[in-house]
Amino acid sequence: MRCVLVLLLFAVPAVFAADAEEPKPELRYANDFETLKPEQIKDEFLIMAGEFALQKDGANTVIELPGKPVDDVGLLFGPTSTQPIVVQARIFATKVRRRTPAFCVGVNGRRDYRLRVNPASEAMELLRDGKVLASAEYKWASGQWTVMRLQVTSGGEGVSRLEGKVWTEGQDEPKEWMVAHELKEAVLPARASLYGAPYSEKPIRFDDLKVEPAEKK
């Protein structure tokens, strides 16, 4: 049996090839930052923009985007997926008076599809290249951890479907997807992503990143 271990991943995907007929296991990725060292960040993630750094949140370790400069920046994480996947992350942000941040999880690498929490519009939104594809009402809770979950599935013949849900940590996960959009195109294999825009000039923290196989229909 041959095992390929990808370093610096926690609950990393492993490829086993006992024989030619044995199917490959489905991709999975998880990262809670507890064993990641500061000098490993650039090896673990592809940072497209932003000064992401490890920080302590009590006894917990998170990756933090500082409150300044006020830009929409992000990073790629996890393996390149060729399968329908679900991306999940916990995100902590705060508002200052009427100034609110915005943050996303995404799929498909640099030209990604995103699930965004937009507190200024009291909405969760599915985006493609900055364009809103679909939205649903969502009242974000400042100063609490928010869980975001984005799924992409393929229906065949170049049709894909995006589905998202968001909830405050400590509350029950919604049973149904809260926002969805059907795409007349195939979603190309790529990595998952995170984005933050600290418009309130307060840091945004990310934790417990996951990439899982999409739910079976």
Secondary structure, DSSP 8 states (H G I E B T S, - for coil): --EEE-TT-BS--EEE-SSTTS------EEE-SSS--GGGHHHH-EE-SS--EEEEETTEEEEEE-S-S---EEEEEEEEE-S-EEEEEEEE---BTTB--EEEEEESTTS-EEEEEEGGGTEEEEEETTEEEEEEE----TTSEEEEEEEEEEEETTEEEEEEEEEETTS---SS-SEEEEESS---SEEEEEEEE-TTSS-EEEEEEEEEE----
